[in-house]
Amino acid sequence: MKLKRGQKRCKSCKSINASRQRICINCNKSFHVKNKPIKNEIKDWQNLEPGEAFRVVNGTGPYYVLNRDCGEGQIGDRLFTGAKGRYIVKEITDTGIDAWSVSKFGTSGYAFVYMGKPDYCEKLNIHRRPHRIVKININR
């Protein structure tokens, strides 16, 4: 059987898992994870200056895990609730970056990009994870 997009097969038990799954949902065996470094990734985000531009790497930041099938995905899928796109730094806080989002037409709206420590809120089923960001140049 051919796998659909976004799926992978466990080599030990042959069950189908989501492509970003790190541990098999059936046999709990961990998958080999390729953690390639990201070019121009900003690790020292607290040293960013107001006016500098960055882009949030897709698939990072806070998320929650679906506990039932719905129109947004299937059980176990992650739905990311964090920031997406390109931003200009307004201010640096203890847990993240206050920023203006950037579009083709200039700055468009305010966003908070979470960069704090990973944690989990059991009541809301939300996993707070820091965003991964990349430095970019914006022509004004």
Backbone bond lengths (Angstrom), bond angles and torsions (degrees), N, CA, C in turn:
res aa  C-N    CA-C-N  psi(-1)  N-CA   C-N-CA  omega(-1)  CA-C   N-CA-C  phi
1 M - - - 1.457 - - 1.525 109.04 -
2 K 1.325 115.83 132.49 1.458 121.27 179.44 1.528 109.32 -79.59
3 L 1.327 115.37 137.34 1.455 120.33 179.50 1.521 111.15 -78.40
4 K 1.324 115.92 147.21 1.458 121.15 175.42 1.522 108.90 -78.96
5 R 1.316 115.26 166.36 1.455 119.88 176.30 1.527 109.11 -60.80
6 G 1.356 115.83 136.85 1.455 120.26 178.85 1.517 113.74 86.12
7 Q 1.346 116.90 14.65 1.453 120.08 179.21 1.527 110.48 -124.67
8 K 1.326 115.75 155.56 1.463 121.24 172.34 1.516 107.78 -145.11
9 R 1.330 114.96 158.25 1.454 120.87 -176.59 1.527 109.82 -107.49
10 C 1.312 116.12 136.68 1.464 121.98 176.11 1.525 108.47 -71.81
11 K 1.333 117.17 131.57 1.459 121.26 -178.33 1.526 112.46 -72.19
12 S 1.334 117.70 -26.18 1.462 118.58 -177.14 1.532 113.17 -87.86
13 C 1.330 119.09 -42.82 1.468 119.90 -176.89 1.531 113.55 -111.72
14 K 1.337 117.05 -4.28 1.482 123.62 176.83 1.523 114.23 67.09
15 S 1.336 118.91 13.86 1.467 119.64 178.23 1.529 109.75 -80.85
16 I 1.332 115.68 156.98 1.458 122.00 -178.41 1.521 109.02 -92.05
17 N 1.343 115.46 133.75 1.462 123.01 -179.18 1.526 109.11 -128.67
18 A 1.330 116.12 164.22 1.462 120.76 173.03 1.526 108.29 -67.28
19 S 1.320 116.96 148.41 1.463 120.78 -173.93 1.523 113.30 -62.98
20 R 1.321 118.84 -27.74 1.462 121.27 -179.55 1.524 113.18 -94.46
21 Q 1.309 116.13 3.59 1.464 121.09 178.57 1.529 109.03 -64.32
22 R 1.308 117.45 135.00 1.474 121.15 178.98 1.516 112.21 -96.83
23 I 1.338 116.71 -23.37 1.463 122.28 179.88 1.521 107.66 -130.43
24 C 1.328 116.73 136.82 1.463 121.35 -179.57 1.526 110.17 -61.62
25 I 1.326 116.82 134.67 1.465 120.95 -178.45 1.523 111.70 -73.53
26 N 1.332 117.32 -17.40 1.460 121.41 -177.60 1.525 112.85 -95.73
27 C 1.334 117.19 -51.61 1.471 120.48 -174.00 1.531 114.07 -109.62
28 N 1.327 117.77 -1.55 1.476 123.72 178.82 1.517 114.54 62.89
29 K 1.320 117.97 18.83 1.464 121.29 175.66 1.525 107.83 -81.43
30 S 1.334 116.84 138.51 1.466 119.09 -177.91 1.525 110.78 -81.88
31 F 1.322 115.24 146.06 1.458 122.70 177.56 1.517 109.68 -87.15
32 H 1.320 116.27 154.39 1.458 121.54 173.60 1.526 107.32 -70.28
33 V 1.325 117.30 123.67 1.458 121.51 -177.15 1.521 109.15 -109.19
34 K 1.326 115.23 127.82 1.458 120.72 175.73 1.516 107.53 -94.91
35 N 1.296 116.93 106.77 1.460 120.34 177.41 1.515 108.55 -104.25
36 K 1.325 115.13 79.35 1.457 119.84 179.13 1.522 109.17 -72.34
37 P 1.329 117.01 140.86 1.462 117.93 174.70 1.528 110.15 -66.63
38 I 1.294 116.00 146.89 1.464 121.33 179.87 1.517 108.75 -95.77
39 K 1.329 115.51 130.03 1.464 120.93 -179.47 1.529 109.68 -62.81
40 N 1.339 116.53 133.29 1.469 124.80 179.36 1.528 114.21 63.99
41 E 1.342 117.87 21.35 1.464 119.30 178.87 1.524 110.04 -66.15
42 I 1.327 115.37 138.99 1.464 122.00 179.95 1.522 108.21 -94.79
43 K 1.326 116.46 112.74 1.469 121.45 177.53 1.529 110.72 -93.83
44 D 1.325 117.09 -34.79 1.470 121.75 -178.44 1.536 109.95 -96.88
45 W 1.319 116.11 63.22 1.459 122.56 -174.69 1.530 112.47 -61.90
46 Q 1.324 118.40 -24.79 1.462 120.78 -178.37 1.524 112.13 -70.86
47 N 1.327 117.07 -13.08 1.467 121.06 178.33 1.527 112.73 -94.44
48 L 1.336 117.60 3.45 1.462 119.81 176.68 1.524 110.10 -65.40
49 E 1.307 115.71 145.76 1.469 121.83 179.42 1.525 109.76 -104.82
50 P 1.338 118.05 149.88 1.465 120.08 174.54 1.527 110.12 -55.61
51 G 1.328 115.21 135.49 1.464 120.83 -179.28 1.518 113.57 99.01
52 E 1.348 118.64 -16.24 1.459 120.23 177.64 1.528 109.88 -75.66
53 A 1.326 116.03 150.25 1.459 121.51 -175.98 1.524 110.99 -108.58
54 F 1.336 115.10 146.38 1.460 120.98 176.64 1.520 109.61 -149.46
55 R 1.326 114.81 164.28 1.465 122.07 177.44 1.521 107.74 -125.32
56 V 1.332 116.54 138.83 1.461 121.69 176.53 1.525 108.05 -82.92
57 V 1.329 115.68 129.97 1.462 120.78 178.29 1.524 108.12 -70.94
58 N 1.315 115.76 130.62 1.463 121.89 -177.23 1.534 110.47 -60.07
59 G 1.334 117.02 139.92 1.457 121.35 177.90 1.512 113.97 82.07
60 T 1.332 118.30 22.74 1.457 121.18 176.46 1.525 109.19 -126.54
61 G 1.314 116.44 166.05 1.455 121.50 178.80 1.518 111.65 100.18
62 P 1.337 116.96 -172.46 1.462 121.49 -177.86 1.530 112.13 -62.05
63 Y 1.341 115.30 147.71 1.464 120.31 179.25 1.525 109.33 -154.25
64 Y 1.322 116.18 165.18 1.457 119.46 168.80 1.516 108.56 -129.38
65 V 1.317 115.59 154.65 1.461 122.37 -175.54 1.517 107.95 -100.66
66 L 1.335 116.12 128.45 1.462 120.37 179.65 1.527 109.83 -66.78
67 N 1.331 116.19 133.14 1.457 119.86 177.77 1.524 112.08 -104.96
68 R 1.340 116.47 7.26 1.465 122.05 173.16 1.528 108.68 -158.55
69 D 1.319 116.93 159.20 1.454 121.58 177.45 1.531 109.60 -70.55
70 C 1.317 116.18 140.41 1.463 120.74 177.94 1.525 108.23 -156.29
71 G 1.305 116.73 -174.56 1.457 121.60 179.96 1.521 113.32 -66.28
72 E 1.328 117.56 -19.63 1.463 122.35 -179.32 1.519 112.72 -85.68
73 G 1.335 117.90 -18.34 1.457 120.77 -179.04 1.513 111.42 162.32
74 Q 1.327 114.19 -165.85 1.460 120.82 -177.99 1.521 110.09 -110.96
75 I 1.324 115.77 168.24 1.464 121.46 178.87 1.523 109.41 -52.45
76 G 1.325 115.80 132.85 1.461 120.81 177.49 1.520 114.24 92.61
77 D 1.339 118.16 -14.98 1.460 120.16 178.60 1.522 109.80 -70.06
78 R 1.326 115.67 150.02 1.456 121.13 176.73 1.521 109.39 -97.15
79 L 1.314 116.28 133.76 1.459 121.59 173.02 1.517 107.25 -111.34
80 F 1.326 115.41 114.12 1.455 120.36 -176.63 1.518 110.21 -80.35
81 T 1.337 115.58 131.75 1.458 121.53 -176.92 1.519 111.93 -113.18
82 G 1.316 116.03 4.19 1.458 120.57 -176.72 1.516 113.06 -82.24
83 A 1.309 114.35 -169.97 1.462 122.19 -178.83 1.525 110.49 -76.13
84 K 1.330 115.73 151.51 1.460 122.48 175.22 1.515 107.96 -135.79
85 G 1.308 116.90 147.43 1.451 119.93 172.41 1.516 114.38 106.38
86 R 1.343 114.43 -156.66 1.469 122.85 -175.40 1.523 109.57 -110.15
87 Y 1.344 114.91 144.24 1.460 120.52 -174.53 1.520 111.86 -141.89
88 I 1.336 114.83 158.37 1.457 122.93 171.40 1.532 107.12 -117.51
89 V 1.326 116.99 130.35 1.458 122.62 -176.78 1.526 110.34 -64.77
90 K 1.328 115.65 129.79 1.465 121.80 172.04 1.521 108.69 -100.25
91 E 1.359 115.61 -48.16 1.465 120.63 -176.57 1.530 108.87 -158.85
92 I 1.321 115.92 150.23 1.465 122.07 176.40 1.529 108.20 -103.28
93 T 1.333 117.60 131.56 1.460 122.49 177.07 1.534 109.05 -114.42
94 D 1.322 116.76 -177.28 1.472 120.70 179.81 1.523 112.58 -65.72
95 T 1.326 117.03 -34.69 1.463 120.16 -174.10 1.524 114.44 -113.58
96 G 1.321 117.77 4.82 1.452 117.20 -179.55 1.516 114.13 174.37
97 I 1.329 113.73 -161.51 1.458 121.32 -174.34 1.526 109.48 -123.68
98 D 1.335 116.22 123.93 1.464 121.01 169.21 1.520 105.79 -82.68
99 A 1.328 116.67 127.84 1.465 118.85 -173.13 1.519 111.79 -147.73
100 W 1.322 114.39 160.11 1.464 122.42 173.29 1.512 107.69 -102.24
101 S 1.328 117.23 130.56 1.464 119.13 177.90 1.525 108.82 -75.65
102 V 1.323 115.15 150.37 1.456 121.91 -176.25 1.517 109.43 -117.28
103 S 1.332 116.20 132.04 1.458 121.38 174.59 1.527 108.34 -125.31
104 K 1.309 116.86 -176.58 1.473 121.70 178.28 1.526 111.20 -59.07
105 F 1.324 115.58 -26.31 1.459 120.63 -172.51 1.525 113.11 -99.24
106 G 1.329 118.13 10.27 1.468 121.87 -179.28 1.513 111.30 113.31
107 T 1.343 116.88 -161.13 1.462 119.57 177.54 1.518 108.39 -76.47
108 S 1.335 116.10 140.66 1.455 117.33 -173.53 1.518 115.26 -124.14
109 G 1.311 120.12 -30.23 1.451 119.64 -177.64 1.513 112.16 -164.60
110 Y 1.312 115.12 166.13 1.460 122.19 -179.06 1.524 110.48 -89.01
111 A 1.332 117.01 145.68 1.467 121.94 174.35 1.524 109.21 -146.69
112 F 1.318 115.07 152.04 1.455 120.76 171.27 1.518 107.24 -110.29
113 V 1.322 116.61 123.06 1.463 122.09 -179.19 1.525 107.19 -102.66
114 Y 1.340 115.87 108.49 1.466 121.39 -176.67 1.523 110.58 -68.88
115 M 1.342 116.34 129.00 1.465 122.03 179.55 1.533 111.28 -131.22
116 G 1.328 117.70 10.15 1.461 121.91 -175.75 1.521 113.57 -74.51
117 K 1.304 115.07 -167.83 1.463 121.48 -178.37 1.528 110.47 -73.36
118 P 1.344 117.17 146.86 1.461 120.05 177.20 1.533 110.80 -64.70
119 D 1.332 116.51 138.03 1.449 121.20 173.06 1.520 109.47 -154.83
120 Y 1.336 115.90 177.09 1.462 121.23 -175.75 1.521 109.44 -136.78
121 C 1.328 116.64 132.32 1.465 122.33 175.80 1.529 107.46 -104.55
122 E 1.329 116.85 108.93 1.462 121.25 -175.40 1.533 112.43 -67.19
123 K 1.323 117.51 -36.94 1.465 120.90 -178.64 1.531 111.54 -62.03
124 L 1.330 116.76 -42.21 1.466 121.31 -177.75 1.529 113.24 -97.06
125 N 1.331 116.96 -7.92 1.466 122.52 -177.39 1.530 111.19 59.64
126 I 1.331 116.30 37.08 1.469 120.93 -179.25 1.519 110.01 -108.65
127 H 1.314 114.57 130.15 1.463 122.22 175.53 1.525 106.80 -98.48
128 R 1.309 116.75 114.28 1.473 119.78 177.44 1.506 108.14 -90.11
129 R 1.304 116.15 118.21 1.456 122.88 179.20 1.519 108.34 -128.62
130 P 1.326 117.15 145.87 1.465 118.07 178.12 1.525 110.83 -68.01
131 H 1.323 115.19 146.56 1.460 120.36 174.39 1.527 108.76 -73.02
132 R 1.304 116.51 154.28 1.462 120.95 169.89 1.519 105.55 -102.59
133 I 1.307 116.07 130.21 1.472 119.69 -175.56 1.524 111.13 -124.58
134 V 1.311 114.52 153.52 1.458 123.38 -178.25 1.514 108.71 -126.55
135 K 1.325 116.27 136.77 1.462 120.90 178.78 1.533 108.89 -72.99
136 I 1.335 116.22 137.22 1.472 122.20 176.72 1.520 109.49 -135.49
137 N 1.325 115.13 165.91 1.464 121.42 173.17 1.502 108.62 -107.76
138 I 1.335 115.87 136.29 1.461 120.46 177.96 1.519 107.05 -119.91
139 N 1.317 115.45 126.69 1.472 120.22 176.37 1.515 108.37 -85.73
140 R 1.297 115.41 125.09 1.478 119.20 179.38 1.496 110.23 -106.81
